[in-house]
């Protein structure tokens, strides 16, 4: 399949895709956009990255960089200064983060801050 054919398939059959970028050996080898998006638009992709992060965590476990997904997160961030009153953080594991089940408390909807930035965000 050539680039034009891929572009047309995505445009006609995958209308929820706004951009694809592929890298090989740290070099961009393919990039395309759809639905009036620009290459530098930021898009909130919800949980779509969980699969990629899980794959990368699996590779790290396989290579011995991570012993287990049941490891505590703080084991990997020894310089992190735990804030006063931040008690549940000591028990948070990699698995908690991978499954989005970390027992964190917050005073407001965290997505407002997470999904806001100075970047241009395309909205339909």
Secondary structure, DSSP 8 states (H G I E B T S, - for coil): --HHHHHHHHHHH-TT--EEEEEETTEEEEEEE-TT--TT-B---TTTTHHHHHHHHHHHHHTTSSS-TTSBGGGG-TT----TT--GGGG-BHHHHHTT------SS-HHHHHT--SS-B---
